[in-house]
Amino acid sequence: MISFARGSWLNLEMLVRLLLALVVFQEGVASRKDKEPLYLLGMFPTYLNQSMHVIGKDCLLSARLALKHVNENPDILRDFSLEMVEIDTVNQEGWTVNELLQELFMNYSERKNNVIMMIGPLRNEITQIVARSTKYWNLLQISYGSHSPELADRQTYPLLYRTIMSSTGYNDPRLLMIRQWGWKRVATLGRTDLTMAMEDMQTKLINNSIEIIAKETYDDDLVQPFKFFKEKEVRIIVGNFYENHAKFVFCEAYRAGLYGPKYVWMIFGHYHANWWLSGDLNGCTPEEMSAAVEGAVSVGFQTLSKKNVETVGKITPSDYREIMLNMTGTDYNTEINPAPFSYDAIWAAAIALNSSIARIKPQTLDQFNYNDTNMSIAFKTSLDELQFMGVSGLVSFDAAGDRRGECRIKRIINGTDHDIGYYRGTDSIIWYYTVEEIFASSGGKPPDDHDITVTDYQKDSVSYELLVSMTAFASVGIAMACGFLAFNIFYRNERLIKMSSPNLNDLIIVGCIMIYVTAILLGVDARLLSDSQLKIMCQFRAWLFGVSFTLSFGAMFSKTWRVYSIFTNKKLQKRVIKDYRLFVMVGILLLIDIAILTLWQILDNVTVRIRVLSKKDEIPDRPNTIVVLQQHNCGGELSTYFIWAVYIYKGLLLVFGTFIVWQTRNVNIPALNDSKYIGLSIYNVVIFSALGVPLSYLLADNSGYTYAIVGGLIIFCTTLTLCLLFLPKVLRIIYGYAPEEVGTRVMSNINGRQGTRNGPSEERTRSVMIGGEYSTVVQDERERSSEAKI
């Protein structure tokens, strides 16, 4: 019941549309009763049991609509009515020839006049047979659907015109695209029955200095042509074949590997929608066919003009679309259907006949007979000079009788055929998208026309995000160090700060600030600097880090060495160690740094060395491109030796510091002795250096990882050192401190004996006087009357 109801509604819809078409036809007949009839012979495949009947019926209804508009126009064939004798070709050559002969020579008695011109047919093979014959009867023929380039042969088909563009008409827009996209090497592939269109394309390519690296034709075998394409490294392929052959071509192209983002196929564009997914796919799956056709560019005729202006029929293309949509249910904005060409073919015949009236005088159009060569020549001249705006665009013919038409340009993108441009027939294309959008799958530009690999050299570098993060952390550390420096200067006369050697504290802080700056500069690499600038940066970083490390840790160790010297004095003599001596010690350490660095710079020719980390040549979105990742580092023949010299020197400095820190570990005056915190600082530096140096070598192939580890450890150790040395002092100043923390009497067991304030006479104590520098006075505990000054 459901199936019957659906069929009934479909039949009813078709009946309504046929009645509308009949009304249009009858209105035209009524208006022509008093005029002399001129007969066109129209050939349309409308038989229901053949594949083209839907298109044929649309073309027939479109022709009838044109006849109505012609006869309603008072300026066209004023004294005549244009009528059409209709033949159903049933899409067969023999049947069509038989029906044609019947109408021309056997049924002529039913008409008042002879057929004066012919419209159609649709299929190429039928048009070829008919056009070979009609030249002997002086009958001009206007085809609305045959686009074979063979029909442009004027010797074989001298009286044939076409309102549909020939397949050779696709060559001009294809050539223009090739030129605009910068291709200089292409290959051609065509069926043997389309050699004329291919030869036309090849001629145009040669005349425009485009190299044709392969010219291949085929019948049923594509193995050898495709093998030759692979050998020649073909990338751009201009194909001439119809839809039924296109499936075979692309299936074989998939098997041969001639597809993907680095290939572009340029094919005909008058195939049905999603043609690659329907019918016989020659053994390929839909997925394989979709992969093979992806990116193909097609050029096809524009059935309905994009210019929505009034046409010769007093309607716009939009009006025509609405009328035909109501009559046929076909939307010519989306469907590839030659019905608009049928409408324009009727108008081309009418206008040509109308303009021939003056040419054939004193004869009249109704006097035409099949032996009248003069009248046939007049009709031909009128068609050659013809130009009018039709629903399919501007209609005019070239010397071969081919339509100068408009083309739509499409590209299959992500499995969908998209309109990407419009060829106006004036050597110009209106693009709907940018080149970057059209070729998004090929890196935003047309693929190269040959397989010459482009090498893209990229620098392995620290990311901007990591550099900014490290800079932020280091800046916080610098701000904190500046805060400690201001604190140290402001409270330098406070007894707690004065006893901790504020001048050396300043040196420690300045050294730490320089280390923070070094941590930032380690991330400034070849991405931000040229090689010459990078060389200078490498040398500057080496000097900056060497000097800053010595300033900070050298000052720490010299300060601790003074405590060590005081409390290991076994001769009980007065000893004065002023700050300048400690500065001299730091200066000596700096001189060692300067000597090593100077020798390094003089003896070793440090250059920027480029090391290849990786090569990638199979990148999906960047065909024909090898990405070479390079690392730019500074180095010389002697750099390794000098680097180890610096490591050994700094290591010995740490060993020295560790020794004196251990020796002063029991001096219990917090304001005087920072050995506990310095020891923790050395411990952290040694541990993290032992961790960071091997990791930096292991991760040397990744600049980002190396910088994150080395820079992070430098910032962490420097921050920890500053906090250990100065944060306790800040807290004691804020919250107060006990007198014993600044040492009225120093209790020590450095010599292996514990002294007490009122202990036995044989025990010794050390007193400390603060007067701007450290001084020690060794006293015998038995002289208690002698007062120690603190």
C-alpha positions in Angstrom: 0.0 0.0 0.0 2.8 2.4 0.9 4.7 1.7 -2.3 1.6 2.1 -4.4 0.8 5.5 -2.8 4.3 6.8 -3.3 4.2 5.8 -7.0 0.8 7.4 -7.4 2.1 10.7 -6.0 5.1 10.6 -8.3 2.9 9.9 -11.4 0.6 12.7 -10.4 3.6 15.1 -10.0 4.8 14.2 -13.5 1.4 14.7 -14.9 1.0 18.2 -13.5 4.4 19.2 -14.9 3.5 17.8 -18.4 0.2 19.7 -18.3 2.1 22.9 -17.5 4.4 22.3 -20.4 1.5 21.6 -22.7 -0.2 24.8 -21.6 3.0 26.7 -22.5 3.1 25.0 -25.9 -0.6 25.6 -26.7 -0.3 29.3 -25.8 2.5 29.5 -28.3 0.5 27.7 -31.0 -2.5 30.0 -30.5 -0.4 33.1 -31.0 1.1 31.8 -34.3 -2.1 30.9 -36.2 -2.0 33.8 -38.6 1.7 33.7 -39.5 3.8 31.7 -42.0 5.3 28.8 -40.2 9.0 28.1 -40.2 10.0 24.6 -39.1 12.9 23.6 -36.9 13.6 19.9 -36.5 14.4 19.1 -32.9 16.1 15.8 -31.8 15.7 14.8 -28.1 16.1 11.5 -26.4 12.8 11.2 -24.4 12.1 7.5 -24.6 11.5 6.3 -21.0 13.6 3.1 -21.2 16.9 4.7 -22.0 19.4 6.4 -19.6 19.3 10.0 -21.1 15.5 10.4 -21.1 15.4 12.7 -18.1 17.9 15.1 -19.6 16.3 14.8 -23.0 12.9 15.7 -21.6 14.3 18.7 -19.8 16.0 19.9 -23.0 12.7 19.4 -24.9 10.7 21.4 -22.4 13.4 24.1 -22.4 13.3 24.3 -26.2 9.5 24.7 -26.1 9.8 27.5 -23.6 12.2 29.3 -26.0 9.9 28.8 -28.9 7.1 30.5 -26.9 9.4 33.4 -26.0 10.6 33.8 -29.6 7.0 33.9 -31.0 6.0 36.4 -28.3 8.8 38.8 -29.3 7.5 41.3 -32.0 11.1 42.1 -33.1 12.0 38.5 -34.1 10.6 36.9 -37.2 7.6 39.3 -37.3 5.9 37.7 -40.3 6.6 34.1 -39.3 5.9 31.7 -36.5 8.7 29.4 -35.5 7.6 25.8 -34.9 9.4 22.6 -34.1 9.1 19.1 -35.4 10.2 16.8 -32.6 12.1 13.5 -33.0 12.7 11.1 -30.2 16.2 9.8 -30.9 15.9 7.1 -28.2 19.6 7.7 -27.9 20.4 5.4 -30.9 22.2 6.3 -34.1 20.2 4.1 -36.5 16.9 5.0 -35.1 17.7 8.7 -35.3 18.8 8.5 -39.0 15.6 6.6 -39.9 13.4 9.1 -38.1 15.3 12.0 -39.7 14.8 10.7 -43.2 11.1 10.1 -42.5 10.6 13.7 -41.4 12.6 15.3 -44.1 11.4 13.3 -47.2 8.4 11.3 -46.3 6.3 13.4 -43.9 7.0 16.7 -45.6 3.5 16.7 -47.1 2.1 17.2 -43.6 3.9 20.5 -43.3 3.4 23.7 -45.3 7.2 24.3 -45.6 10.5 22.4 -45.5 12.5 22.1 -42.3 14.8 25.2 -42.3 17.2 24.3 -39.5 17.9 21.5 -37.0 18.3 21.5 -33.2 20.3 18.8 -31.5 20.9 16.0 -30.9 22.3 15.4 -27.5 24.7 12.5 -27.8 28.1 13.0 -29.6 27.9 9.8 -31.7 24.4 10.7 -33.1 25.4 14.3 -33.8 28.4 13.0 -35.8 26.2 10.8 -38.1 23.5 13.4 -38.6 26.0 16.3 -39.2 27.8 14.3 -41.9 24.5 13.9 -43.7 22.8 17.3 -43.3 25.6 19.2 -45.2 24.3 17.6 -48.4 20.8 19.1 -47.7 22.1 22.6 -46.8 20.6 22.2 -43.3 22.4 24.1 -40.5 22.4 22.2 -37.3 22.7 23.6 -33.7 23.5 21.0 -31.1 22.8 21.7 -27.4 24.5 18.8 -25.9 27.4 17.4 -28.0 30.7 18.6 -26.8 33.1 16.2 -28.6 36.1 18.1 -30.0 35.9 16.0 -33.1 32.8 18.0 -34.1 34.9 21.1 -34.6 36.3 19.7 -37.8 34.9 22.2 -40.4 35.7 20.0 -43.4 33.6 17.1 -42.0 30.9 19.2 -40.2 30.8 22.5 -42.1 27.2 23.4 -41.0 27.3 22.3 -37.4 27.2 24.8 -34.5 27.0 24.2 -30.8 25.6 26.2 -27.9 27.4 23.9 -25.5 31.1 24.4 -25.2 33.4 21.9 -26.9 35.8 19.9 -24.7 38.6 22.0 -26.3 37.0 25.0 -24.6 38.2 23.6 -21.3 41.8 24.1 -22.5 42.0 27.9 -22.2 41.0 28.0 -18.5 43.2 25.0 -17.8 46.2 26.7 -19.4 45.4 29.9 -17.5 45.4 28.0 -14.2 48.7 26.3 -15.1 50.3 29.7 -15.8 48.8 31.3 -12.7 50.0 28.5 -10.4 53.5 28.7 -11.8 53.8 25.2 -13.3 56.3 24.7 -16.1 56.2 20.9 -16.5 53.1 18.9 -17.1 52.0 15.6 -18.6 48.9 14.8 -20.7 46.7 11.7 -20.7 43.8 11.2 -23.0 41.6 8.6 -24.7 42.4 7.8 -28.3 39.0 9.1 -29.3 39.7 12.6 -27.8 43.0 13.2 -29.6 41.8 16.5 -31.1 41.2 18.1 -27.7 44.5 16.8 -26.4 46.4 18.0 -29.5 44.8 21.5 -29.0 45.9 21.5 -25.4 49.4 20.4 -26.3 49.7 23.1 -28.8 48.6 25.8 -26.3 51.1 24.5 -23.8 54.0 24.6 -26.2 53.1 28.1 -27.4 53.2 29.2 -23.7 56.6 27.6 -23.0 55.1 24.9 -20.8 57.2 21.7 -21.1 55.2 18.5 -21.8 57.3 15.8 -20.2 55.0 13.0 -21.2 52.2 12.6 -23.8 50.2 9.4 -23.3 47.1 8.1 -24.9 45.3 4.9 -23.9 42.5 2.5 -24.8 42.3 -0.1 -22.1 45.8 -0.3 -20.6 47.2 2.2 -18.2 50.1 0.2 -16.8 52.7 1.5 -19.2 51.6 5.1 -19.3 51.6 5.3 -15.5 54.9 3.5 -15.3 56.3 6.2 -17.6 54.7 8.9 -15.5 56.5 7.5 -12.4 59.9 7.4 -14.2 59.4 11.0 -15.4 58.4 12.2 -11.9 55.2 13.6 -13.2 53.2 15.8 -10.8 50.7 17.7 -12.9 48.5 15.6 -15.2 46.1 17.1 -17.8 43.5 14.4 -18.5 41.0 14.2 -21.3 38.4 11.4 -20.7 34.7 11.1 -20.0 33.1 10.0 -16.8 32.9 6.3 -17.5 36.6 6.2 -18.3 37.5 8.5 -15.3 36.7 5.8 -12.8 39.0 3.4 -14.6 41.8 6.0 -14.7 41.6 7.0 -11.1 41.4 3.4 -9.9 44.6 2.6 -11.8 46.1 5.8 -10.5 45.5 4.7 -7.0 47.2 1.4 -7.7 50.2 3.1 -9.3 50.5 5.7 -6.4 49.8 8.7 -8.7 47.7 10.5 -6.1 48.1 12.5 -3.0 48.8 16.2 -2.1 51.8 16.4 -4.4 49.8 15.5 -7.5 47.2 17.5 -9.3 44.9 16.0 -11.9 43.1 18.4 -14.3 40.0 16.7 -15.7 36.6 17.4 -17.4 34.0 18.9 -15.1 30.8 17.8 -16.6 30.6 14.6 -14.7 27.7 13.7 -12.4 27.9 14.6 -8.7 30.0 12.2 -6.7 30.8 10.2 -9.8 33.7 8.5 -8.2 31.4 6.7 -5.7 28.7 5.3 -8.0 28.6 2.6 -10.6 31.4 0.3 -11.6 34.6 1.3 -9.7 36.8 -1.2 -11.6 37.7 -3.2 -8.5 38.5 -0.2 -6.2 36.7 0.5 -3.0 34.9 3.9 -2.5 37.6 4.8 0.0 40.4 4.1 -2.5 38.5 6.1 -5.2 38.0 9.0 -2.8 41.7 9.0 -2.0 42.7 8.9 -5.7 40.4 11.8 -6.8 41.2 14.0 -3.7 42.6 17.3 -5.0 41.5 16.9 -8.6 40.7 20.1 -10.4 37.9 20.0 -13.0 36.7 22.4 -15.7 33.2 22.1 -17.0 30.7 24.2 -18.9 28.6 26.7 -16.9 25.0 25.7 -17.7 23.3 28.7 -16.1 24.9 32.1 -16.3 26.3 33.8 -13.2 25.3 37.1 -14.6 21.7 37.7 -13.5 20.8 40.1 -16.3 17.9 40.2 -18.7 18.4 37.9 -21.6 17.2 38.0 -25.2 14.1 36.1 -24.0 13.1 39.0 -21.6 13.9 36.8 -18.6 16.9 36.6 -16.3 18.7 33.3 -15.6 17.1 33.2 -12.2 13.6 33.6 -13.8 14.5 30.7 -16.2 15.7 28.6 -13.2 12.4 29.1 -11.4 10.3 28.4 -14.5 12.2 25.2 -15.3 12.3 24.1 -11.6 8.5 24.2 -11.6 8.2 22.4 -14.9 10.9 19.7 -14.5 12.0 19.7 -10.8 15.6 20.2 -11.9 17.7 22.9 -10.3 20.3 24.1 -12.9 22.3 25.9 -10.3 23.4 22.5 -8.9 22.7 20.0 -11.6 24.9 19.6 -14.8 22.1 19.6 -17.4 22.3 21.0 -20.9 18.7 22.3 -20.9 19.8 26.0 -20.8 21.8 25.3 -24.0 18.7 24.0 -25.6 16.9 27.2 -24.8 19.7 29.2 -26.3 19.9 27.0 -29.4 16.3 27.9 -30.3 17.1 31.6 -29.8 20.3 31.3 -31.9 18.3 29.7 -34.8 15.6 32.4 -34.5 18.0 35.4 -34.4 20.1 33.9 -37.3 17.0 33.4 -39.4 15.8 36.9 -38.5 19.1 38.6 -39.5 19.1 36.5 -42.7 15.9 38.1 -44.0 17.7 41.0 -45.6 20.5 38.8 -46.9 18.3 36.5 -48.9 16.1 39.1 -50.6 14.1 38.9 -52.8 13.7 35.4 -51.4 11.9 34.8 -48.2 12.6 32.3 -45.4 9.6 30.1 -46.2 11.0 29.5 -49.7 14.0 27.5 -48.4 14.6 24.1 -50.0 17.4 21.5 -49.5 19.2 22.5 -52.6 19.4 26.2 -51.8 23.1 26.8 -51.1 22.8 30.6 -51.2 20.3 30.7 -48.4 22.3 28.1 -46.4 25.4 30.4 -46.7 23.3 33.4 -45.5 22.2 31.4 -42.5 25.8 30.4 -41.8 27.0 34.0 -42.0 24.3 35.1 -39.6 25.4 32.5 -37.1 29.0 33.4 -37.5 28.2 37.0 -36.6 25.8 36.1 -33.9 26.1 37.4 -30.3 23.4 37.7 -27.7 22.9 37.2 -24.0 21.3 33.8 -23.3 20.4 32.1 -20.1 23.7 30.2 -20.3 25.7 33.4 -20.8 26.9 35.3 -23.7 26.3 33.2 -26.9 28.7 33.5 -29.8 30.5 31.1 -32.1 34.1 30.8 -33.3 35.3 29.9 -36.7 34.8 26.2 -36.0 31.2 26.7 -34.8 32.1 26.1 -31.2 30.5 28.1 -28.4 32.6 30.7 -26.7 31.3 30.0 -23.3 31.8 30.3 -19.5 33.3 27.5 -17.4 33.0 26.5 -13.8 36.1 25.4 -12.0 35.9 22.9 -9.2 38.3 21.0 -6.9 37.6 17.9 -4.8 38.5 18.9 -1.3 37.9 16.4 1.6 35.7 14.3 -0.6 33.4 17.1 -1.8 33.5 18.8 -5.2 33.7 22.5 -4.4 33.2 25.4 -6.9 36.5 27.3 -6.6 36.3 29.7 -9.6 34.6 30.9 -12.7 36.1 31.4 -16.1 34.4 34.2 -18.0 35.8 33.3 -21.4 37.9 36.5 -21.5 41.2 35.0 -20.4 40.4 35.7 -16.8 39.2 33.7 -13.8 37.2 34.9 -10.9 38.3 32.9 -7.8 36.0 32.3 -4.9 38.8 31.3 -2.6 42.4 32.3 -2.0 45.3 30.1 -3.3 46.1 29.3 0.4 42.5 28.0 0.9 42.4 26.1 -2.4 45.6 24.3 -1.6 45.4 24.0 2.1 46.2 20.3 1.9 49.4 21.1 0.1 50.8 23.5 2.6 48.8 26.5 1.4 50.4 26.7 -2.1 50.2 24.8 -5.4 52.3 21.6 -5.4 55.6 21.8 -7.2 55.4 20.6 -10.8 58.5 18.4 -10.4 59.9 16.3 -7.6 62.8 18.6 -6.7 63.1 18.4 -3.0 63.1 21.7 -1.1 65.3 21.6 2.0 63.9 23.6 4.9 66.6 24.2 7.5 65.2 24.7 11.0 67.1 25.7 14.1 66.8 23.7 17.3 66.2 26.4 19.8 64.7 27.3 23.1 61.0 28.0 22.8 59.8 31.5 23.5 57.6 30.2 26.2 60.5 28.6 28.1 62.7 31.6 27.6 60.0 33.9 29.0 59.4 31.6 31.9 63.1 31.4 32.8 63.4 35.2 32.4 60.5 35.7 34.8 61.9 33.4 37.4 65.4 34.9 37.1 63.9 38.4 37.3 62.2 37.5 40.6 65.6 36.2 41.8 67.3 39.5 40.7 64.6 41.5 42.5 65.1 39.4 45.7 68.9 39.8 45.4 68.4 43.6 45.0 66.2 43.5 48.1 68.9 41.7 50.1 71.5 44.2 48.8 69.5 47.2 49.9 68.9 45.5 53.3 72.7 44.8 53.7 73.6 48.4 52.9 70.9 49.9 55.1 71.7 47.8 58.2 75.5 47.6 57.6 76.2 49.3 60.9 73.9 47.0 62.8 76.1 44.8 65.0 74.6 41.6 63.6 75.3 42.7 60.0 78.6 44.3 60.7 80.0 41.1 62.2 79.0 39.2 59.0 81.3 41.3 56.8 78.8 43.5 54.9 81.3 44.4 52.2 81.8 40.7 51.2 78.0 40.2 51.5 77.6 42.9 48.8 80.1 41.0 46.6 78.2 37.8 47.1 74.9 39.4 46.1 76.4 41.1 43.0 77.8 37.8 41.9 74.4 36.1 42.3 72.8 38.8 40.3 75.3 38.2 37.5 74.5 34.4 37.7 70.8 35.2 37.3 71.7 37.2 34.2 73.7 34.3 32.9 70.7 32.0 33.3 68.7 34.2 31.1 71.4 34.6 28.4 71.8 30.8 28.2 68.4 30.8 26.4 69.3 33.4 23.8 70.4 31.2 20.9 70.5 31.0 17.1 66.8 31.7 16.7 67.3 35.2 18.0 70.9 35.8 16.9 72.9 35.5 13.7 75.9 33.2 13.8 78.3 36.1 14.3 76.2 37.5 17.1 76.0 34.0 18.7 79.7 33.7 18.7 80.0 36.9 20.7 77.2 35.8 23.0 79.0 32.5 23.7 82.1 34.2 24.7 80.3 36.8 26.8 78.4 34.0 28.7 81.6 32.2 29.5 83.2 35.3 31.0 80.0 36.3 32.8 79.5 32.9 34.4 83.1 32.5 35.4 83.4 35.9 37.0 80.0 35.7 38.7 80.6 32.3 40.2 84.0 33.4 41.6 82.6 36.7 43.0 79.8 34.9 44.9 81.4 31.7 46.1 84.9 33.2 46.3 83.6 35.9 48.6 81.8 33.3 50.7 84.9 31.2 51.1 87.2 34.1 51.9 84.8 35.2 54.6 84.8 31.8 56.1 88.5 31.5 55.7 88.9 34.6 58.0 86.8 32.8 60.7 88.9 29.7 60.1 92.2 31.7 60.5 91.0 33.3 63.7 89.8 30.2 65.5 92.7 28.0 64.4 95.3 30.4 65.8 97.3 28.1 68.1 100.0 30.6 69.1 97.6 32.8 71.0 98.8 36.0 69.3 96.9 38.9 68.2 95.8 38.6 64.5 94.1 41.3 62.5 92.5 40.3 59.1 91.1 43.3 57.3 88.5 43.2 54.5 91.0 44.3 51.9 92.9 41.0 52.4 89.8 39.1 51.6 89.2 41.2 48.5 92.7 40.4 47.4 91.9 36.7 47.9 88.8 37.1 45.7 90.9 39.1 43.2 93.5 36.3 42.9 90.7 33.9 42.2 89.4 36.2 39.6 92.8 36.5 38.0 92.9 32.7 37.6 89.5 33.0 35.9 90.7 35.8 33.6 93.9 33.9 32.8 92.0 30.7 31.8 89.3 32.7 29.8 91.9 34.9 28.1 94.0 31.9 27.0 90.9 30.2 25.8 89.9 33.2 23.7 93.4 33.7 22.3 94.5 30.1 21.6 91.2 28.6 20.6 89.4 29.7 17.4 85.9 29.5 18.7 83.3 29.4 15.9 79.6 28.5 15.5 79.3 24.9 14.6 76.2 23.5 13.0 75.2 20.0 13.9 72.4 18.2 12.1 70.0 16.6 14.6 67.4 15.0 12.3 66.0 14.9 8.7 62.4 14.4 7.9 61.3 13.9 4.3 57.8 12.4 4.7 55.7 15.2 6.1 52.0 14.9 5.1 51.2 18.6 4.8 54.5 19.5 3.1 55.2 17.3 0.1 58.6 17.5 -1.6 60.2 19.0 1.4 63.0 17.8 3.7 63.0 19.4 7.1 66.5 19.5 8.5 66.8 20.3 12.2 70.1 21.9 13.0 71.7 22.9 16.3 74.0 26.0 16.3 76.6 25.7 19.1 79.9 27.5 19.8 83.0 25.4 19.8 86.7 25.1 18.9 89.4 22.5 18.7 90.6 23.3 22.2 87.2 24.1 23.7 86.8 20.8 25.5 90.2 21.2 27.3 89.4 24.7 28.5 85.9 23.7 29.6 87.4 20.9 31.7 90.0 23.3 33.0 87.2 25.6 34.2 85.4 22.6 35.7 88.5 21.5 37.6 89.3 25.0 38.8 85.7 25.5 40.1 85.7 22.1 41.6 88.9 22.8 43.5 87.3 26.0 44.7 84.4 24.1 46.0 86.7 21.5 47.7 88.6 24.4 49.4 85.3 25.9 50.6 84.1 22.6 51.9 87.3 22.2 53.9 87.2 25.5 55.6 83.5 25.2 56.2 84.1 21.9 57.9 86.9 23.3 60.1 84.7 26.2 61.3 81.5 24.2 61.9 81.7 24.5 65.7 82.1 28.3 65.9 78.8 29.1 67.5 78.3 32.8 66.8 75.6 33.0 64.1 76.4 36.6 63.2 80.1 35.8 62.7 80.0 32.3 61.2 77.9 31.4 58.1 79.7 28.1 57.6 76.6 26.1 58.3 74.6 27.9 55.5 77.6 28.1 53.2 78.0 24.3 53.7 74.4 23.8 52.7 74.9 26.0 49.7 78.0 24.0 48.6 76.2 20.8 49.2 73.3 21.9 46.9 75.7 23.2 44.2 77.7 20.0 44.2 74.7 17.7 44.2 72.8 19.6 41.5 76.0 20.1 39.4 76.6 16.3 39.6 73.0 15.9 38.3 72.9 18.8 35.8 76.2 18.4 34.0 75.6 14.7 32.9 72.0 15.5 32.0 73.0 18.4 29.9 75.3 16.1 27.9 72.7 13.4 27.6 70.1 15.9 26.4 72.4 17.9 24.2 70.3 17.1 21.1 67.4 19.1 22.5 68.2 22.8 23.3 64.9 23.2 25.1 65.5 20.4 27.6 69.1 21.4 28.1 68.2 25.0 28.9 65.3 24.0 31.1 67.6 21.7 33.2 70.7 23.9 33.3 69.0 27.2 33.6 66.5 25.9 36.2 69.3 24.4 38.4 71.3 27.6 38.2 68.3 29.7 39.2 67.3 27.2 42.0 70.9 27.0 43.5 71.4 30.7 43.4 68.1 31.4 45.0 68.7 28.8 47.7 72.2 30.3 48.4 70.8 33.8 48.8 68.0 32.7 51.1 70.3 30.6 53.3 72.8 33.4 53.7 70.6 36.4 54.1 67.1 35.3 55.1 68.1 34.4 58.7 69.7 37.8 59.1 66.6 39.5 57.8 64.5 37.6 60.3 66.8 38.4 63.2 66.7 42.1 62.4 63.0 42.0 62.2 62.3 39.9 65.3 65.4 40.7 67.3 68.4 38.7 68.4 70.1 37.6 71.7 73.5 39.1 72.8 75.2 35.8 72.6 74.4 35.6 68.9 76.9 38.4 68.3 79.5 36.7 70.6 80.4 38.4 73.9 82.4 35.3 74.6 83.2 32.7 71.9 83.0 29.1 73.1 85.1 26.9 70.9 86.5 23.3 70.9 88.5 23.8 67.7 91.6 22.6 69.6 89.9 19.6 71.0 89.1 21.1 74.4 85.9 22.8 75.6 86.5 26.1 77.4 84.1 27.7 79.8 83.6 31.2 80.9 84.8 30.5 84.4 86.7 27.2 83.7 90.1 26.0 84.8 93.1 28.2 84.4 94.7 25.8 81.8 91.8 26.3 79.4 91.9 29.0 76.7 89.2 31.2 75.4 89.1 33.6 72.4 87.5 37.1 72.6 86.4 39.0 69.5 86.4 42.8 69.2 84.5 44.6 66.5 85.9 47.8 65.3 85.1 47.8 61.7 87.3 44.7 61.0 87.8 41.4 62.8 90.5 41.3 65.5 91.3 38.6 67.9 92.9 38.8 71.3 94.1 35.6 73.0 94.0 35.7 76.7 94.9 33.4 79.6 91.7 32.6 81.5 93.6 33.0 84.7 93.9 36.7 84.2 90.3 37.3 84.9 91.0 40.9 85.9 91.8 41.7 82.4 88.5 42.5 80.8 87.8 41.4 77.3 86.2 44.0 75.1 83.5 43.0 72.9 
